[in-house]
Amino acid sequence: MKLKVYSKFNLGCGLIALSSAVYIISGFSDISMHPATIIFGIAFMFALAATNFWCAFNKMGEDK
């Protein structure tokens, strides 16, 4: 039961990372149009880093 939830959680992390990578790439292509894109992009990257750290931390706990 736990393993199934964990694999779904990993899939969610992968989808978050993929969608954020797409957003960052598209955000940098429009960076000259909106300065707010820079601010939102930086905040989004910080959120992504926190999410990835949380995923890695949960994986370490699961391995034990």
N, CA, C and O atoms as a GROMACS GRO file, in nm:
protein
  256
    1MET      N    1   0.084  -0.121   0.000
    1MET     CA    2   0.000   0.000   0.000
    1MET      C    3   0.087   0.125   0.000
    1MET      O    4   0.067   0.217  -0.079
    2LYS      N    5   0.186   0.127   0.091
    2LYS     CA    6   0.274   0.243   0.099
    2LYS      C    7   0.353   0.261  -0.032
    2LYS      O    8   0.374   0.373  -0.077
    3LEU      N    9   0.396   0.149  -0.090
    3LEU     CA   10   0.477   0.155  -0.211
    3LEU      C   11   0.398   0.217  -0.327
    3LEU      O   12   0.453   0.294  -0.405
    4LYS      N   13   0.269   0.184  -0.337
    4LYS     CA   14   0.186   0.239  -0.444
    4LYS      C   15   0.172   0.390  -0.427
    4LYS      O   16   0.184   0.465  -0.524
    5VAL      N   17   0.147   0.434  -0.304
    5VAL     CA   18   0.134   0.577  -0.278
    5VAL      C   19   0.266   0.647  -0.311
    5VAL      O   20   0.267   0.756  -0.369
    6TYR      N   21   0.377   0.582  -0.274
    6TYR     CA   22   0.509   0.642  -0.296
    6TYR      C   23   0.539   0.655  -0.445
    6TYR      O   24   0.594   0.756  -0.488
    7SER      N   25   0.502   0.555  -0.525
    7SER     CA   26   0.528   0.562  -0.668
    7SER      C   27   0.442   0.672  -0.732
    7SER      O   28   0.487   0.742  -0.823
    8LYS      N   29   0.318   0.688  -0.683
    8LYS     CA   30   0.234   0.797  -0.734
    8LYS      C   31   0.295   0.932  -0.696
    8LYS      O   32   0.292   1.027  -0.774
    9PHE      N   33   0.351   0.938  -0.575
    9PHE     CA   34   0.414   1.063  -0.529
    9PHE      C   35   0.535   1.096  -0.617
    9PHE      O   36   0.556   1.212  -0.652
   10ASN      N   37   0.615   0.992  -0.652
   10ASN     CA   38   0.729   1.013  -0.741
   10ASN      C   39   0.684   1.063  -0.877
   10ASN      O   40   0.747   1.151  -0.936
   11LEU      N   41   0.573   1.007  -0.928
   11LEU     CA   42   0.519   1.050  -1.056
   11LEU      C   43   0.479   1.196  -1.048
   11LEU      O   44   0.503   1.273  -1.142
   12GLY      N   45   0.417   1.235  -0.937
   12GLY     CA   46   0.377   1.375  -0.919
   12GLY      C   47   0.499   1.466  -0.919
   12GLY      O   48   0.496   1.574  -0.979
   13CYS      N   49   0.607   1.425  -0.853
   13CYS     CA   50   0.730   1.504  -0.850
   13CYS      C   51   0.784   1.520  -0.991
   13CYS      O   52   0.828   1.629  -1.030
   14GLY      N   53   0.782   1.412  -1.068
   14GLY     CA   54   0.831   1.418  -1.205
   14GLY      C   55   0.749   1.512  -1.290
   14GLY      O   56   0.804   1.588  -1.370
   15LEU      N   57   0.616   1.508  -1.274
   15LEU     CA   58   0.529   1.597  -1.351
   15LEU      C   59   0.553   1.742  -1.312
   15LEU      O   60   0.554   1.830  -1.398
   16ILE      N   61   0.573   1.768  -1.182
   16ILE     CA   62   0.601   1.904  -1.136
   16ILE      C   63   0.731   1.954  -1.197
   16ILE      O   64   0.738   2.067  -1.246
   17ALA      N   65   0.835   1.870  -1.194
   17ALA     CA   66   0.964   1.911  -1.248
   17ALA      C   67   0.955   1.937  -1.399
   17ALA      O   68   1.012   2.033  -1.450
   18LEU      N   69   0.882   1.850  -1.469
   18LEU     CA   70   0.869   1.864  -1.614
   18LEU      C   71   0.792   1.991  -1.649
   18LEU      O   72   0.836   2.068  -1.735
   19SER      N   73   0.679   2.013  -1.584
   19SER     CA   74   0.598   2.131  -1.614
   19SER      C   75   0.672   2.259  -1.577
   19SER      O   76   0.661   2.360  -1.648
   20SER      N   77   0.749   2.257  -1.467
   20SER     CA   78   0.824   2.376  -1.428
   20SER      C   79   0.937   2.405  -1.525
   20SER      O   80   0.968   2.521  -1.553
   21ALA      N   81   1.000   2.298  -1.578
   21ALA     CA   82   1.106   2.318  -1.678
   21ALA      C   83   1.048   2.383  -1.803
   21ALA      O   84   1.107   2.474  -1.860
   22VAL      N   85   0.930   2.335  -1.845
   22VAL     CA   86   0.864   2.394  -1.961
   22VAL      C   87   0.830   2.540  -1.933
   22VAL      O   88   0.849   2.626  -2.019
   23TYR      N   89   0.780   2.569  -1.812
   23TYR     CA   90   0.744   2.707  -1.777
   23TYR      C   91   0.867   2.797  -1.777
   23TYR      O   92   0.862   2.908  -1.830
   24ILE      N   93   0.976   2.750  -1.719
   24ILE     CA   94   1.097   2.832  -1.711
   24ILE      C   95   1.151   2.862  -1.851
   24ILE      O   96   1.191   2.974  -1.880
   25ILE      N   97   1.151   2.760  -1.939
   25ILE     CA   98   1.200   2.781  -2.075
   25ILE      C   99   1.112   2.882  -2.148
   25ILE      O  100   1.163   2.974  -2.213
   26SER      N  101   0.979   2.865  -2.138
   26SER     CA  102   0.888   2.958  -2.205
   26SER      C  103   0.895   3.096  -2.139
   26SER      O  104   0.878   3.198  -2.206
   27GLY      N  105   0.919   3.098  -2.008
   27GLY     CA  106   0.929   3.226  -1.937
   27GLY      C  107   1.052   3.304  -1.981
   27GLY      O  108   1.045   3.426  -1.996
   28PHE      N  109   1.163   3.236  -2.001
   28PHE     CA  110   1.285   3.305  -2.043
   28PHE      C  111   1.274   3.355  -2.187
   28PHE      O  112   1.341   3.452  -2.223
   29SER      N  113   1.193   3.290  -2.269
   29SER     CA  114   1.177   3.337  -2.407
   29SER      C  115   1.095   3.465  -2.411
   29SER      O  116   1.108   3.544  -2.504
   30ASP      N  117   1.008   3.485  -2.308
   30ASP     CA  118   0.924   3.605  -2.302
   30ASP      C  119   0.977   3.707  -2.202
   30ASP      O  120   0.907   3.801  -2.165
   31ILE      N  121   1.101   3.688  -2.159
   31ILE     CA  122   1.152   3.767  -2.046
   31ILE      C  123   1.160   3.916  -2.080
   31ILE      O  124   1.148   4.000  -1.991
   32SER      N  125   1.179   3.950  -2.207
   32SER     CA  126   1.192   4.091  -2.244
   32SER      C  127   1.056   4.161  -2.242
   32SER      O  128   1.049   4.283  -2.232
   33MET      N  129   0.949   4.084  -2.251
   33MET     CA  130   0.815   4.143  -2.256
   33MET      C  131   0.765   4.184  -2.118
   33MET      O  132   0.707   4.292  -2.103
   34HIS      N  133   0.787   4.100  -2.017
   34HIS     CA  134   0.732   4.126  -1.884
   34HIS      C  135   0.838   4.110  -1.776
   34HIS      O  136   0.886   3.998  -1.754
   35PRO      N  137   0.877   4.217  -1.709
   35PRO     CA  138   0.972   4.204  -1.597
   35PRO      C  139   0.915   4.116  -1.486
   35PRO      O  140   0.990   4.053  -1.411
   36ALA      N  141   0.781   4.111  -1.475
   36ALA     CA  142   0.718   4.028  -1.371
   36ALA      C  143   0.749   3.880  -1.395
   36ALA      O  144   0.749   3.800  -1.301
   37THR      N  145   0.775   3.843  -1.521
   37THR     CA  146   0.808   3.705  -1.552
   37THR      C  147   0.936   3.663  -1.480
   37THR      O  148   0.948   3.549  -1.435
   38ILE      N  149   1.030   3.757  -1.469
   38ILE     CA  150   1.156   3.727  -1.399
   38ILE      C  151   1.127   3.696  -1.252
   38ILE      O  152   1.174   3.596  -1.198
   39ILE      N  153   1.048   3.784  -1.189
   39ILE     CA  154   1.018   3.767  -1.047
   39ILE      C  155   0.942   3.637  -1.023
   39ILE      O  156   0.975   3.560  -0.933
   40PHE      N  157   0.839   3.614  -1.106
   40PHE     CA  158   0.759   3.492  -1.090
   40PHE      C  159   0.842   3.369  -1.121
   40PHE      O  160   0.829   3.266  -1.054
   41GLY      N  161   0.929   3.379  -1.220
   41GLY     CA  162   1.014   3.266  -1.256
   41GLY      C  163   1.110   3.230  -1.144
   41GLY      O  164   1.132   3.112  -1.115
   42ILE      N  165   1.168   3.333  -1.080
   42ILE     CA  166   1.260   3.307  -0.969
   42ILE      C  167   1.185   3.243  -0.852
   42ILE      O  168   1.233   3.146  -0.792
   43ALA      N  169   1.067   3.298  -0.821
   43ALA     CA  170   0.987   3.240  -0.712
   43ALA      C  171   0.948   3.097  -0.744
   43ALA      O  172   0.946   3.010  -0.657
   44PHE      N  173   0.916   3.073  -0.874
   44PHE     CA  174   0.876   2.938  -0.916
   44PHE      C  175   0.993   2.842  -0.903
   44PHE      O  176   0.975   2.727  -0.863
   45MET      N  177   1.114   2.888  -0.937
   45MET     CA  178   1.232   2.802  -0.926
   45MET      C  179   1.262   2.770  -0.780
   45MET      O  180   1.303   2.658  -0.748
   46PHE      N  181   1.240   2.868  -0.690
   46PHE     CA  182   1.260   2.841  -0.548
   46PHE      C  183   1.159   2.737  -0.499
   46PHE      O  184   1.193   2.648  -0.421
   47ALA      N  185   1.034   2.750  -0.546
   47ALA     CA  186   0.930   2.653  -0.508
   47ALA      C  187   0.966   2.514  -0.561
   47ALA      O  188   0.946   2.414  -0.493
   48LEU      N  189   1.018   2.511  -0.684
   48LEU     CA  190   1.058   2.384  -0.745
   48LEU      C  191   1.172   2.320  -0.664
   48LEU      O  192   1.170   2.200  -0.638
   49ALA      N  193   1.270   2.401  -0.625
   49ALA     CA  194   1.383   2.349  -0.547
   49ALA      C  195   1.334   2.292  -0.413
   49ALA      O  196   1.379   2.187  -0.368
   50ALA      N  197   1.240   2.363  -0.351
   50ALA     CA  198   1.186   2.316  -0.223
   50ALA      C  199   1.111   2.185  -0.243
   50ALA      O  200   1.121   2.094  -0.160
   51THR      N  201   1.034   2.176  -0.352
   51THR     CA  202   0.958   2.054  -0.380
   51THR      C  203   1.052   1.938  -0.407
   51THR      O  204   1.031   1.827  -0.356
   52ASN      N  205   1.157   1.962  -0.486
   52ASN     CA  206   1.253   1.855  -0.517
   52ASN      C  207   1.325   1.810  -0.390
   52ASN      O  208   1.351   1.690  -0.372
   53PHE      N  209   1.358   1.905  -0.302
   53PHE     CA  210   1.424   1.870  -0.176
   53PHE      C  211   1.331   1.785  -0.091
   53PHE      O  212   1.374   1.688  -0.028
   54TRP      N  213   1.203   1.823  -0.089
   54TRP     CA  214   1.105   1.748  -0.010
   54TRP      C  215   1.091   1.606  -0.065
   54TRP      O  216   1.082   1.510   0.012
   55CYS      N  217   1.088   1.592  -0.198
   55CYS     CA  218   1.080   1.460  -0.260
   55CYS      C  219   1.203   1.376  -0.222
   55CYS      O  220   1.190   1.260  -0.186
   56ALA      N  221   1.321   1.436  -0.232
   56ALA     CA  222   1.444   1.364  -0.200
   56ALA      C  223   1.446   1.326  -0.052
   56ALA      O  224   1.490   1.216  -0.016
   57PHE      N  225   1.399   1.416   0.034
   57PHE     CA  226   1.396   1.389   0.178
   57PHE      C  227   1.302   1.273   0.208
   57PHE      O  228   1.334   1.186   0.289
   58ASN      N  229   1.185   1.272   0.143
   58ASN     CA  230   1.090   1.162   0.163
   58ASN      C  231   1.148   1.032   0.110
   58ASN      O  232   1.124   0.926   0.169
   59LYS      N  233   1.224   1.037   0.000
   59LYS     CA  234   1.284   0.916  -0.055
   59LYS      C  235   1.388   0.860   0.044
   59LYS      O  236   1.397   0.739   0.063
   60MET      N  237   1.465   0.948   0.106
   60MET     CA  238   1.564   0.902   0.203
   60MET      C  239   1.493   0.833   0.320
   60MET      O  240   1.538   0.729   0.368
   61GLY      N  241   1.382   0.892   0.364
   61GLY     CA  242   1.308   0.832   0.475
   61GLY      C  243   1.249   0.698   0.434
   61GLY      O  244   1.242   0.606   0.515
   62GLU      N  245   1.206   0.687   0.307
   62GLU     CA  246   1.147   0.562   0.258
   62GLU      C  247   1.253   0.452   0.246
   62GLU      O  248   1.224   0.335   0.270
   63ASP      N  249   1.376   0.490   0.209
   63ASP     CA  250   1.482   0.391   0.192
   63ASP      C  251   1.519   0.327   0.327
   63ASP      O  252   1.552   0.208   0.332
   64LYS      N  253   1.513   0.404   0.435
   64LYS     CA  254   1.543   0.350   0.568
   64LYS      C  255   1.434   0.253   0.606
   64LYS      O  256   1.439   0.195   0.715
   0.00000   0.00000   0.00000
